[in-house]
Amino acid sequence: MAIRIKTRGNESAEQMMRRFKKLCEKEGLTKDIKKREYYEKPSERKRRAARRNAPRI
């Protein structure tokens, strides 16, 4: 999947980068990259999911 950004009128590079970052966050790419940054063993993944789904007191 490729994200393409076209310039709008007199838009600066900083404004384009801001729009690009927002699109990446909206598409979930930022979260996915952070998730895949380090290998997580399946047992650790299950443990984290169990903690997330555990009832809070």
C-alpha positions in Angstrom: 0.0 0.0 0.0 1.5 3.3 -1.0 0.4 6.7 0.4 0.7 9.5 -2.0 0.7 13.2 -1.1 0.1 15.8 -3.8 0.9 19.5 -3.1 -1.9 21.8 -2.6 -1.4 25.3 -4.1 1.3 27.1 -2.1 1.7 24.4 0.5 5.1 24.3 2.3 7.1 21.1 2.8 6.4 21.2 6.6 2.6 21.3 5.9 2.9 18.3 3.5 4.9 16.3 6.1 2.2 17.1 8.7 -0.5 15.8 6.3 1.6 12.7 5.5 2.1 11.9 9.2 -1.7 12.3 9.9 -2.5 10.0 7.0 0.0 7.4 8.3 -1.6 7.5 11.8 -5.1 7.3 10.3 -4.2 4.2 8.3 -2.6 2.6 11.3 0.9 2.4 9.9 2.5 4.1 12.8 1.0 1.7 15.3 1.9 -1.3 13.1 5.5 -0.2 12.7 5.9 0.2 16.5 4.3 -3.1 17.1 6.7 -4.9 14.6 9.8 -3.0 15.8 10.7 -5.9 18.1 9.9 -9.6 18.0 7.3 -10.6 20.6 7.1 -14.3 21.5 3.6 -15.8 21.1 3.5 -16.5 24.9 4.2 -12.8 25.6 1.5 -11.8 23.2 -1.1 -14.1 24.9 0.0 -12.8 28.3 -0.5 -9.2 27.2 -3.9 -10.0 25.7 -5.0 -11.7 28.9 -3.9 -8.7 31.0 -5.8 -6.4 28.7 -9.0 -8.4 28.8 -8.8 -9.1 32.6 -11.6 -7.4 34.7 -10.5 -4.4 36.6 -11.3 -3.9 40.3 
